[in-house]
Amino acid sequence: MRLELDSVTGPLEVPGLKLLASLGDLGGVTDCEEWVFDGSNFKFIEPEGGRVLRVGRARAAHIDIPYDLRFKGSCEVTLRLTARMQPFEVTTSLISSGEVIARASAQVSPWKNQQEVLLRFNDAEYASRHIDHLVLGFSPGVEPVFLYSVEIEDVRPGARLPASAFGGWDLVELGTDARRSTFLAPGRPLKTRLVVDRPGLKLSFSQGAPADFHDPLGGAPVWLEITDEGGASSEVISKAAPSAEPTWVETQVALDPWLGQELSLVFHLDATATGYRALSQPTLTAEGEAAPTVLLVTSDTHRADHLGFLYADGELRTDAIDSLADRGVAFTNAVASVNNTTPSHVSLMTGLSPRDTGVVANALPISDAAPTLAEAFHDLGYATLAVVSASPVSYRYCGLGQGFDRYSGPGERSWRGSVETSSQLESWLPEYEHAPLFVWLHIYDAHGPYKPPEDYRHLYYPEDRDPYAVVEGGEEPRVPRWDKSLQDPDFAAALYRSEITYLDEVLGGLLARPRLQGAVIAFTADHGETLERGMEEPFGHLSLTYNTLAVPLILTAPGLTPGEVRGVPVQQLDVGRTLLNLAGHPEVEFPGADLLAADEGSVAPRFGVQSNGDGASVLLGRWLFVLNLTGLQEDWGPAEETRHKARLFDVRADPQCERDVLTDNLHEATRLRALLIDWLGAGAQNDWLSEPNGSRLAIQRQLEELGYTASESVGSGGSWIDPECTCARCAEFD
């Protein structure tokens, strides 16, 4: 049970950020004439869009910028720059009357595009001092740095708090652990009431100070005052121990001493303190309560046919996943609704196609207006936990944090391995021993580039065989774009299988925990992967084909017929509705159909949308019809020639989608095209798109580290296609 908190003294206004200087095109307030350059080579260049400073680094370079600065809060300096080859260090020094009173540094990693480098100072180093110079320093290196802008901000405590920090609940991240929290301010207590109506009741909460809020409290405590019906008060102190990184401080209070009483609780900071504290939503749990568990596992980029019990000749071992199938129902004809990560998970969590959510690209988040599966379980009283492995499903970038009490991702990294992700979840489970749980676990190992641990590299490929040996006179091998020197695509396919065996072993350790033995579990993927066979680019998932749409889908729950394998055509976006039903909540409104009620004779069309809205598809029976909407798909040819071009595949005879059979089956293609265009035009107009919570440059960088190009990280469905279009491609179907 979650406790709502009310303010004792009314709403609080927090100070905003104050931009002290913005040297936008390296002109800005100053024209740079007074800057002093110390180094080997500085040159102003003027490309389109403003002036840029080229900083040569044959030796250490320094730029002394005279500027009159005074800070009431903390100083932050943001540099926008480009450095493409080697990592280096950048420093910023604050100078007062010739004395260096504060210095901050950051390591800059190479990247082909512009990036933002944030340098943050410790308040105590320069409080109440007059700053007259800012000095930028660049460590020596072989390549120059291109500096685009310098921004200096005065950040007061609380200036970066979310809008709903006081009186609302937002995810607040410390390290890689985000918790649904509100904020305490000095002299601004929060209160609630509760009845201790049964023995064994415990109150739990946590508190912490996020580093980017510039909270100077350090280890200052949070006080909890408990007042009983007779007016007697007790105090509980929650105090943080010194640590290098911000962490959550857990506090649990046994309420048996107040059994049968109504209590008043007041959380507060000392009125003389400065800064703010994040306070997670307090909860009540009691020993012996029924604690059902619902677990949703999404294995990113996992092909439908890459499960041990389905794979030919025993060349793939997935003991943990096979065990799930032995305990429940496996669907062998399930498809996703889109071929990339963020949109597919948004569809999974809303029960709606990307056509209706509007989310068709990575880092295109959904807003809080969209009802989600996590919110449905949250409203039922479940504790809701998400532990994910890659930035496209970070709550900051995808918007799926709504409804989750706790959310862990890779932080500033683009991704993390399944060991770290599953370990994070395992460390949380004991805290929810007596609470009903809904858990989403996302693992990323199968996503390219395939790099299993060293002792798994030759699990499915002979060690005495050289995959880089050139075969004279052979055809150009279909190899991954991240390893063009590879000559044997079988090696890449073997690495992909090794990744799946590895993640399966990690998953097996988690699933062995007693808490998950009788759980309702769904195992699926966001999309599949093309390997060496197919018309599209090999070892990727850029196009809509059966390779990328087909996904594994296994359901396990008490009462299901063990070991059942069903070939009925189903859709991954119906998983949410099915999990609610299996957990005993069929009355809860949520889109979709019950997968277990699917008819073996079903011939309903299953529709798909391509990333960025570049294409769409319909799968009906044996036929997969794919329509190019924008002409921006590289493997189709020039845009002006391929916009509205179509392909048709017979997935029964050709599941790898290697042969376009449209010309020989024009009647079927025409019928499916009409179905698809009607479906696209009938979409709901949900205004659910939002903006990412974070730097666009940081988001783009993380996506590119994962292999997504810039064009794949933005986009929207738009108007899809004009049903009256008279272009040459559409005219072929008249």
C-alpha positions in Angstrom: 0.0 0.0 0.0 1.4 3.4 -1.0 0.9 6.5 1.2 0.0 9.8 -0.3 1.7 12.9 1.3 0.3 16.4 1.8 2.2 19.6 2.3 1.9 21.1 5.8 2.7 24.7 4.8 1.4 24.9 1.2 3.2 25.1 -2.2 6.8 26.0 -2.6 8.4 28.0 -5.3 12.0 26.9 -6.2 14.6 29.1 -7.9 15.2 28.6 -11.6 18.4 28.4 -13.5 20.2 31.6 -14.3 22.2 31.9 -17.5 25.1 34.2 -16.7 26.8 34.0 -20.1 26.2 32.4 -23.5 29.0 32.7 -26.0 26.9 31.1 -28.6 28.9 31.6 -31.8 32.0 32.5 -29.9 30.9 36.1 -30.2 28.0 36.5 -27.9 28.5 39.2 -25.2 32.2 39.5 -25.9 33.6 39.5 -29.4 36.6 37.3 -28.2 39.0 40.2 -28.7 39.9 40.1 -25.0 40.4 36.3 -24.9 44.0 35.2 -24.3 45.1 32.1 -26.2 48.0 29.9 -25.0 48.9 27.0 -27.2 50.1 25.9 -30.6 47.3 26.9 -33.0 44.0 28.7 -32.7 41.9 29.8 -35.6 38.4 31.1 -36.0 36.5 29.6 -38.9 33.0 30.6 -40.1 31.0 27.7 -41.5 27.3 28.2 -42.2 25.5 28.9 -38.9 28.1 30.8 -36.9 31.7 31.1 -35.9 33.7 28.1 -34.6 37.1 28.1 -32.8 39.6 25.5 -34.0 41.9 24.6 -31.1 45.1 22.9 -32.1 46.5 20.5 -29.5 50.1 19.8 -30.5 50.7 20.9 -26.9 48.3 21.7 -24.1 46.0 24.6 -25.0 44.4 27.2 -22.7 41.9 29.9 -23.3 41.6 32.7 -20.8 38.2 34.4 -20.9 37.8 37.6 -18.9 34.3 37.8 -17.4 32.6 39.3 -14.4 30.8 36.5 -12.6 29.1 36.1 -9.2 27.3 33.0 -8.1 24.4 32.5 -5.6 24.3 28.8 -6.3 26.6 26.4 -8.2 28.5 27.1 -11.3 28.0 24.9 -14.4 30.0 25.4 -17.6 28.7 23.7 -20.7 30.9 23.4 -23.8 29.6 22.4 -27.1 32.4 20.9 -29.2 33.5 18.3 -31.7 36.3 15.8 -31.3 36.3 12.8 -33.5 39.4 10.6 -33.0 40.8 10.3 -29.5 39.7 10.9 -25.9 41.1 13.8 -24.1 40.6 15.9 -20.9 39.1 19.3 -20.7 39.3 21.5 -17.6 37.6 24.7 -16.5 39.2 27.0 -13.9 37.5 29.9 -12.0 40.0 32.7 -11.3 39.6 35.4 -8.7 42.3 38.2 -8.5 44.8 35.9 -10.1 44.0 32.9 -7.8 42.5 29.6 -9.0 39.7 29.1 -6.6 38.0 26.2 -8.3 38.7 23.7 -11.0 36.5 21.1 -12.7 37.5 18.5 -15.4 35.9 16.0 -17.7 37.0 13.2 -20.0 35.7 13.7 -23.6 35.2 10.7 -25.7 35.4 10.9 -29.5 32.3 11.3 -31.5 31.6 12.3 -35.1 28.9 14.8 -34.2 28.8 17.8 -31.8 28.6 16.9 -28.1 27.9 18.8 -24.9 30.5 18.6 -22.1 29.3 19.6 -18.7 31.7 20.8 -16.0 30.2 21.2 -12.6 31.8 22.9 -9.6 31.5 22.3 -5.9 29.7 25.3 -4.3 31.9 25.6 -1.3 35.0 26.2 -3.4 33.9 29.7 -4.5 30.9 30.7 -2.5 30.5 34.5 -2.2 33.6 35.1 -4.3 33.9 37.4 -7.3 35.1 35.6 -10.4 36.9 37.7 -13.0 38.3 35.0 -15.4 37.3 31.6 -16.7 40.1 29.5 -18.1 39.4 26.5 -20.5 42.2 23.9 -20.8 42.6 21.1 -23.4 45.1 18.3 -22.9 47.5 17.7 -25.8 46.7 15.4 -28.7 47.1 14.8 -32.4 43.7 16.2 -33.5 42.2 19.7 -33.0 39.0 20.4 -31.1 36.3 22.5 -32.6 34.6 24.7 -30.0 31.1 26.0 -30.9 29.8 27.6 -27.7 30.4 28.2 -24.0 27.5 28.6 -21.5 27.9 29.5 -17.9 24.9 28.9 -15.5 24.2 29.8 -11.9 22.4 26.8 -10.5 20.7 27.3 -7.1 19.7 24.3 -5.0 16.5 22.8 -6.4 16.8 24.6 -9.7 16.8 21.3 -11.6 13.9 19.8 -9.7 11.0 18.5 -11.9 7.9 20.6 -12.1 5.9 18.3 -9.8 8.7 18.0 -7.2 6.5 19.2 -4.4 3.1 17.5 -4.2 3.6 15.2 -7.1 5.5 12.0 -7.9 8.3 11.7 -10.4 11.1 9.2 -11.0 14.3 10.5 -9.4 17.5 8.8 -10.4 20.5 8.2 -8.2 23.2 6.3 -10.0 21.1 3.7 -12.0 18.3 3.5 -9.5 15.3 5.8 -10.1 12.4 5.8 -7.6 9.1 7.5 -7.6 9.7 10.4 -5.3 8.7 13.8 -4.2 10.9 16.4 -2.5 11.4 17.7 1.0 12.5 21.3 1.5 13.8 22.8 4.8 10.9 24.0 6.8 8.4 22.5 4.4 7.3 19.2 6.0 5.0 16.6 4.4 2.4 14.7 6.3 0.1 11.6 6.1 -2.0 9.4 8.3 -2.4 5.7 8.6 -4.1 3.0 10.7 -2.1 0.1 12.1 -4.9 -2.4 11.6 -2.9 -5.6 11.7 0.3 -7.0 13.3 3.5 -7.2 11.3 2.8 -4.0 9.5 6.0 -2.1 8.3 6.5 1.3 6.9 9.3 1.7 4.3 10.7 4.7 2.6 14.0 5.9 1.2 15.7 9.3 0.7 18.7 10.7 -1.1 20.2 13.8 -2.8 20.7 13.6 -6.6 24.1 15.1 -7.6 22.7 17.2 -10.4 20.4 19.1 -8.1 23.4 20.6 -6.3 22.1 19.6 -2.9 24.7 20.8 -0.3 23.2 18.8 2.5 25.5 15.9 2.2 24.6 13.6 5.0 21.9 15.9 6.6 19.1 13.7 7.9 15.4 13.3 7.1 13.3 13.2 10.2 10.1 11.3 10.6 7.8 12.3 13.5 5.2 9.6 14.5 2.3 10.9 16.7 -0.2 8.4 18.1 -3.8 9.0 19.2 -2.8 10.1 22.6 -0.5 12.8 21.3 2.7 11.0 22.2 5.5 11.5 19.6 8.4 9.4 18.5 11.2 10.4 16.0 13.0 8.3 13.4 16.1 9.6 11.8 17.1 8.6 8.3 20.7 9.7 7.7 23.0 9.2 4.7 26.5 7.8 5.3 29.3 9.6 3.3 29.7 8.0 -0.1 31.5 8.9 -3.4 28.2 8.6 -5.4 24.7 9.6 -4.5 22.8 6.6 -3.1 19.4 5.9 -1.7 19.1 5.5 2.1 16.6 2.8 3.1 14.5 3.1 6.3 12.0 0.6 7.6 9.8 1.1 10.7 8.0 -1.8 12.5 4.6 -0.4 13.5 3.6 -3.1 16.0 4.1 -0.8 19.0 1.1 1.2 17.7 -1.1 -1.7 16.8 -4.8 -0.6 16.6 -4.0 3.1 16.5 -4.3 5.8 13.9 -1.0 7.6 13.5 0.0 10.9 12.1 3.3 10.9 10.2 5.3 14.0 9.4 8.5 13.9 7.2 10.7 17.0 7.4 14.2 18.5 7.1 15.7 20.8 9.7 14.4 24.3 9.0 18.0 25.7 9.1 19.3 23.4 6.4 19.8 24.4 2.8 18.9 22.3 -0.2 16.4 19.5 -0.8 16.0 15.8 -0.4 14.2 13.3 -2.6 11.8 11.2 -0.6 10.4 8.0 -2.2 6.8 7.3 -1.8 6.3 5.5 1.6 4.7 2.1 1.5 3.1 -0.3 4.0 3.6 -4.0 3.8 2.6 -6.8 6.2 4.0 -10.3 6.6 1.8 -13.2 5.5 0.0 -11.2 2.8 -0.6 -12.8 -0.5 2.2 -11.6 -2.8 1.6 -12.6 -6.4 4.3 -11.9 -9.0 3.9 -11.0 -12.7 7.2 -10.9 -14.7 7.5 -9.6 -18.3 10.8 -10.4 -19.9 11.8 -8.8 -23.2 14.9 -10.1 -24.9 15.9 -7.4 -27.4 16.5 -8.4 -31.0 15.6 -12.1 -30.3 14.5 -14.1 -33.4 11.4 -16.3 -33.0 13.2 -19.4 -34.2 16.2 -19.0 -31.9 14.9 -21.0 -29.0 16.6 -24.3 -28.1 13.4 -26.4 -28.3 12.7 -25.0 -31.8 16.2 -24.8 -33.3 17.2 -27.6 -35.7 19.9 -30.2 -34.8 20.3 -29.1 -31.2 22.7 -26.3 -32.3 21.3 -23.8 -29.8 21.1 -24.3 -26.0 18.5 -22.3 -24.1 17.7 -24.4 -21.0 16.0 -21.6 -19.0 13.8 -20.5 -21.8 13.0 -24.1 -22.7 12.0 -24.7 -19.1 9.5 -21.8 -19.3 8.0 -23.4 -22.4 7.9 -26.8 -20.6 5.9 -25.1 -17.8 3.5 -23.1 -20.0 2.4 -22.3 -23.5 4.8 -21.4 -26.4 3.4 -19.5 -29.4 5.4 -20.2 -32.6 3.6 -17.7 -34.9 3.8 -14.4 -33.0 4.8 -11.1 -34.5 5.7 -7.7 -33.3 4.1 -4.5 -34.5 7.3 -2.6 -35.4 11.0 -3.3 -36.0 12.7 -1.1 -33.5 13.1 -0.9 -29.8 11.3 2.1 -28.3 8.2 1.9 -30.5 7.8 -1.9 -29.9 8.1 -1.6 -26.1 5.6 1.3 -26.2 3.2 -0.9 -28.1 3.8 -3.7 -25.7 3.1 -1.4 -22.7 0.0 0.2 -24.2 -1.5 -2.6 -26.2 -1.7 -0.4 -29.2 0.1 -0.3 -32.6 2.6 2.5 -33.4 0.0 3.7 -35.8 -2.1 4.7 -32.8 0.6 5.6 -30.2 2.4 7.8 -32.7 5.8 6.4 -31.5 7.6 5.2 -34.5 11.2 6.0 -33.6 13.7 5.4 -30.9 14.0 8.3 -28.4 10.5 9.5 -29.3 8.8 9.1 -25.9 5.2 8.7 -25.0 3.6 11.1 -22.7 1.9 10.5 -19.4 -1.5 10.8 -21.1 -1.0 7.3 -22.5 -2.4 4.5 -20.1 0.2 1.8 -19.7 0.4 -1.7 -18.3 2.6 -0.6 -15.4 -0.1 1.9 -14.4 -2.8 -0.8 -14.6 -0.8 -3.0 -12.1 0.1 0.1 -10.0 -3.5 0.9 -9.6 -4.2 -2.7 -8.5 -1.8 -2.2 -5.6 1.2 -4.0 -7.1 4.7 -2.7 -6.6 6.0 -2.0 -10.1 9.6 -2.4 -11.0 11.5 -1.9 -14.3 15.1 -3.0 -14.9 16.3 -2.3 -18.5 19.5 -2.7 -20.3 19.6 -0.1 -23.1 19.1 3.7 -23.5 16.2 3.4 -26.0 14.1 2.1 -23.1 15.5 4.4 -20.5 12.5 6.1 -18.9 14.0 9.5 -19.8 14.0 8.6 -23.5 10.9 6.4 -24.0 8.4 7.8 -21.5 7.6 4.4 -20.0 8.5 5.4 -16.5 4.9 6.2 -15.8 3.3 3.7 -13.4 6.7 2.3 -12.2 7.7 2.8 -8.6 11.3 2.0 -9.4 13.2 2.0 -12.7 16.8 1.1 -13.4 18.7 1.6 -16.6 22.3 1.9 -17.9 22.6 5.5 -16.7 24.9 7.6 -18.9 25.9 4.5 -20.9 24.2 3.3 -24.0 23.7 -0.2 -22.7 24.7 -2.8 -20.1 24.9 -6.5 -20.0 22.3 -9.0 -18.7 24.4 -9.9 -15.7 24.4 -6.3 -14.3 20.7 -5.9 -15.2 19.5 -9.1 -13.6 21.7 -8.6 -10.6 20.1 -5.2 -10.1 16.7 -6.9 -10.1 17.8 -9.7 -7.8 19.1 -7.1 -5.2 15.6 -5.5 -5.2 13.4 -8.5 -4.8 14.0 -9.1 -1.0 12.7 -5.6 -0.3 9.3 -6.6 -1.8 9.0 -10.0 -0.1 5.4 -9.3 1.1 4.2 -7.1 -1.7 2.5 -8.1 -5.0 4.9 -7.4 -7.8 4.8 -6.5 -11.5 8.3 -6.6 -13.0 9.6 -5.7 -16.4 13.1 -7.1 -17.2 14.7 -6.0 -20.5 17.9 -7.7 -21.6 20.0 -6.6 -24.6 22.7 -9.2 -25.2 21.4 -10.5 -28.6 21.5 -7.0 -30.2 24.4 -6.4 -32.6 27.3 -6.1 -32.6 27.4 -9.6 -31.2 30.2 -9.8 -28.6 29.6 -12.7 -26.2 32.1 -13.3 -23.4 35.4 -14.8 -24.7 34.6 -18.3 -23.5 31.4 -18.3 -25.6 32.8 -17.1 -28.9 33.4 -20.6 -30.2 30.4 -22.3 -28.6 28.9 -22.8 -32.0 31.9 -22.2 -34.3 35.0 -24.4 -34.6 38.1 -22.8 -33.0 40.4 -24.2 -35.8 38.4 -22.4 -38.5 39.4 -18.9 -39.6 36.3 -16.8 -40.3 38.4 -14.0 -41.8 40.1 -16.2 -44.4 39.4 -14.9 -47.9 37.8 -17.3 -50.3 39.2 -16.7 -53.8 36.6 -16.3 -56.5 33.7 -16.5 -54.1 30.7 -14.1 -53.9 30.8 -11.1 -51.7 29.9 -12.4 -48.3 26.8 -11.1 -46.5 28.4 -9.9 -43.3 27.6 -7.4 -40.5 28.2 -3.7 -41.2 30.2 -3.5 -37.9 32.7 -6.1 -39.2 33.2 -5.8 -43.0 36.5 -7.8 -42.8 34.6 -10.9 -41.8 34.5 -13.5 -44.7 32.3 -16.2 -43.2 28.8 -15.0 -42.2 28.3 -18.3 -40.3 30.7 -16.9 -37.7 28.4 -13.9 -37.1 25.4 -16.2 -36.9 27.2 -18.4 -34.4 28.1 -15.4 -32.3 24.4 -14.4 -32.3 23.5 -17.9 -31.0 26.3 -17.6 -28.4 24.8 -14.4 -27.1 21.4 -16.1 -26.7 22.9 -19.0 -24.8 24.7 -16.6 -22.6 21.7 -14.5 -21.8 19.7 -17.7 -21.2 22.1 -18.8 -18.6 21.9 -15.4 -16.8 18.1 -15.6 -17.0 18.2 -19.1 -15.6 19.8 -17.8 -12.4 17.1 -15.2 -11.9 14.2 -17.5 -12.7 15.5 -20.0 -10.1 14.7 -17.6 -7.3 11.8 -18.9 -5.1 9.8 -15.7 -5.7 9.5 -16.5 -9.4 8.7 -20.2 -9.2 4.9 -19.7 -9.2 4.9 -16.4 -11.0 2.9 -15.3 -14.1 5.7 -14.9 -16.7 5.7 -13.7 -20.3 8.9 -14.1 -22.3 9.1 -12.2 -25.7 11.1 -9.8 -27.8 10.7 -6.3 -29.2 11.5 -7.5 -32.7 13.6 -10.1 -34.5 16.8 -9.9 -36.5 17.9 -10.7 -40.1 21.0 -12.9 -40.2 22.8 -13.9 -43.4 19.6 -14.7 -45.3 17.1 -12.2 -46.6 16.7 -9.4 -49.1 17.5 -6.6 -46.6 20.8 -5.7 -45.0 22.2 -8.8 -43.2 22.7 -8.9 -39.4 20.3 -6.1 -38.6 16.6 -5.2 -38.3 16.2 -2.2 -40.5 13.4 -3.5 -42.8 10.0 -5.1 -42.3 10.2 -8.8 -43.1 9.3 -12.0 -41.3 12.9 -12.0 -40.0 12.4 -8.8 -38.1 8.7 -9.1 -37.2 8.5 -12.7 -35.9 9.3 -12.9 -32.2 9.4 -15.6 -29.5 6.4 -15.6 -27.1 6.0 -17.9 -24.1 3.5 -17.7 -21.3 3.8 -19.4 -17.9 1.3 -19.3 -15.1 -0.4 -21.5 -12.6 -3.1 -23.6 -14.3 -1.8 -23.5 -17.8 -1.3 -26.7 -19.7 2.4 -27.4 -19.4 4.5 -27.9 -22.6 1.8 -26.8 -25.0 3.0 -25.4 -28.4 0.5 -23.3 -30.4 0.9 -22.3 -34.0 -2.1 -19.9 -33.9 -1.2 -16.4 -35.4 -1.0 -13.9 -32.5 0.5 -10.4 -31.9 3.0 -9.4 -29.2 1.0 -6.3 -28.4 -1.7 -8.5 -26.8 0.7 -9.6 -24.0 -0.4 -6.9 -21.6 -4.1 -7.8 -21.8 -3.1 -11.5 -21.3 -0.9 -10.8 -18.3 -3.8 -8.9 -16.6 -6.1 -11.9 -17.2 -3.6 -14.5 -16.0 -3.0 -12.4 -12.9 -6.8 -12.5 -12.1 -7.8 -9.1 -13.3 -9.9 -9.5 -16.4 -12.1 -6.6 -15.3 -9.3 -4.0 -15.7 -9.7 -2.0 -18.9 -6.8 -2.5 -21.2 -6.5 -2.8 -25.0 -5.9 -6.1 -26.8 -7.1 -9.6 -26.9 -6.4 -12.6 -24.7 -3.6 -14.6 -26.4 -4.9 -17.9 -24.8 -8.3 -17.3 -26.4 -6.8 -17.1 -29.9 -8.5 -19.3 -32.5 -6.3 -21.9 -34.3 -8.3 -21.1 -37.4 -7.8 -17.4 -37.2 -7.1 -15.5 -40.4 -7.2 -12.0 -39.1 -4.6 -9.6 -40.7 -1.7 -8.6 -38.5 -0.3 -5.1 -39.3 3.2 -3.7 -38.8 4.8 -0.3 -39.0 8.4 0.3 -40.0 10.8 2.5 -37.9 10.3 6.2 -38.5 7.1 5.4 -40.4 9.1 4.6 -43.5 6.9 1.6 -44.4 4.1 -0.6 -43.3 3.1 -4.2 -43.7 0.2 -6.7 -43.4 0.6 -10.4 -42.7 -2.4 -12.6 -43.6 -2.1 -16.3 -43.8 1.0 -17.2 -45.8 1.3 -13.7 -47.4 3.4 -10.8 -46.1 2.8 -7.6 -48.0 5.3 -4.7 -47.4 4.7 -1.1 -48.6 7.4 1.5 -48.8 5.8 4.8 -47.6 8.6 7.3 -47.7 11.1 6.0 -50.1 13.8 6.5 -47.5 14.8 2.8 -47.1 18.3 2.3 -48.4 17.8 -1.4 -49.5 14.9 -0.5 -51.8 16.8 1.9 -54.0 16.7 5.7 -54.7 13.9 7.4 -52.9 12.4 9.0 -56.0 12.1 5.6 -57.6 10.9 3.5 -54.6 8.4 5.6 -52.8 5.1 3.5 -52.6 6.9 0.5 -54.1 5.7 -2.8 -52.7 6.9 -6.3 -52.1 5.1 -9.6 -51.4 6.6 -12.6 -49.6 5.2 -16.2 -49.2 6.4 -16.7 -45.6 5.4 -20.4 -45.5 7.6 -21.3 -48.5 10.2 -18.5 -47.9 10.3 -17.5 -44.1 13.6 -15.8 -44.7 11.9 -13.4 -47.2 14.6 -13.9 -49.9 12.2 -13.8 -52.9 9.7 -11.0 -53.8 6.8 -12.9 -55.5 4.5 -9.8 -56.1 4.6 -10.0 -59.9 3.3 -13.6 -59.9 0.7 -12.9 -57.3 -0.6 -9.4 -58.2 -4.2 -10.2 -57.2 -3.2 -11.1 -53.6 -0.9 -8.1 -53.4 -3.7 -5.7 -54.6 -6.1 -7.1 -52.0 -3.5 -6.8 -49.1 -2.5 -3.3 -50.2 -6.1 -2.2 -50.0 -6.4 -3.7 -46.5 -3.2 -2.0 -45.4 -4.1 1.4 -46.7 -7.5 1.2 -45.1 -5.9 0.2 -41.8 -3.4 3.1 -41.9 -6.2 5.6 -42.5 -8.3 4.3 -39.6 -5.7 5.0 -36.9 -6.6 6.7 -33.7 -5.5 10.3 -33.3 -3.9 10.0 -29.9 -1.9 13.1 -28.9 0.6 11.0 -26.9 4.0 12.2 -28.1 6.4 13.9 -25.7 9.9 15.2 -25.5 12.9 13.3 -24.1 14.0 14.2 -20.7 17.7 14.8 -21.4 20.1 16.3 -23.9 19.3 15.5 -27.6 23.0 15.3 -28.3 23.5 12.7 -25.5 20.5 10.7 -26.8 21.8 10.7 -30.3 25.2 9.7 -29.2 23.9 6.7 -27.3 21.7 5.6 -30.2 24.7 5.8 -32.6 26.8 3.7 -30.1 24.1 1.1 -30.5 24.3 1.1 -34.3 21.3 3.4 -35.1 21.9 6.2 -37.5 20.6 9.7 -37.0 17.7 9.2 -39.4 16.6 6.3 -37.3 16.4 8.2 -34.1 13.8 10.7 -35.0 10.6 10.6 -37.0 6.9 10.3 -36.9 4.2 8.5 -38.9 2.8 11.6 -40.5 -0.2 11.1 -42.8 1.1 7.7 -43.9 -0.2 7.5 -47.4 -2.9 9.2 -49.6 -5.3 6.5 -50.7 -5.9 8.5 -53.9 -2.2 8.8 -54.8 -1.7 8.6 -58.5 2.1 8.1 -58.6 3.5 5.5 -61.0 4.0 3.0 -58.2 0.4 3.3 -56.9 -0.9 3.2 -60.5 0.4 -0.3 -60.9 -2.4 -1.5 -58.5 -5.3 0.3 -60.3 
